[in-house]
Amino acid sequence: MRPLDGITVVSLEHAIAAPFCTRQLADLGARVIKVERPGTGDFARAYDARVKGLASHFVWTNRSKESLALDLKHPDAAAVLRALLGKADVLVQNLAPGAAARMGVSRAALKDAHPGLIVCNISGYGADGPERDRKAYDLLIQAEAGFLSVTGTEEVPSKAGISIADIAAGMYAHSSILAALIQRGRTGQGAEIDVSMLEAMAEWMGFPMYYAFDGAAPPRRQGGEHATISPYGPFAAGDGTVVMMGLQNEREWRAFCEEVLRQPDLAADARFASNALRAENKAALRGIIETVFADLTGDRVVARLNGAGIANARVNDMAGLWAHAQLAARGRWAEIGSPAGPIPALLPPGRSDGFAPRMDPVPGLGEHSRAILEELGVSAEVISRLERDGAI
């Protein structure tokens, strides 16, 4: 038995934040019914065609769901949606601000008829406040939350290479829904959850915010290096291999000087006698390190680092991640179905000996529409009318 077996989630979702949240609920066993626009569906379906003709974002965030294509503006749609919510435990939506309320699917509108329903709203800036109606895309929230001010080189700010604002919001929505389900088990009452991308990212920015506490200077952008620890970051070996490494304390610094650089006297150099001094003189220290590494291959550098107990990592590309020996050794790959045939998928993090995660297919647009409508008791006449009108 999976933790969320028997839980039904209805999602009015698109893009990344809400679909990432609900896919994780599906991983735990929830039945997730994804309501999509007929004809086009979730616009993330069209982001690219990199996975056998399917979109990479969509494949990642939408396995194990059922797709109900339904034009929510059709005259018959309101009754269908009400019937669907009557069977639901959770409603997740990341529509434009105010859209769910206009459709009558806010927590306030549904509470009397469905007191146990948990409604989770995901938006850019939250349900109220002066910014509530601003459009919010991942890059814009990264900028608004100050992430770009601490990421990149000193000359050029850089966004994260993945949609971290969406991911952060999706993660907090997921954990908040789990908490609300536990609370409902004690009280019998549902809840309304309000998750904003800005607030999720602001939480993740806790270290640089406190580092700049009370008007102090914020961390400078350091590229691949650490803002406050040295040496910590990417270093090139003589064969062009880039090795990422990081030292955490004075014991490691002495071992690094003795066993990696083979310069034990450097440990007592006044310029590098503490982490603060090493950070202050990081350019000189980098020059010394790169001079030594220039005569070594990447494999030799890694061997010395491992021998000294210094944390290090390869700078993998995507091919390297697909082929990562640790993921293979731990059996982290599964195969799922899709409209384009079988595709590999990573099992979700958090391996449990109590259950196996759900790893069902990525749905085609509207693949489950008729079956869901019949299950809800929608008459054949109404289904035919919806089909004729292109509303499913």
Summary of the structure (lengths in Angstrom):
residues: 392
radius of gyration: 25.6
end to end distance: 32.8
largest distance: 86.8
contacts: 1215
relative contact order: 0.14
helix: 42%
strand: 15%
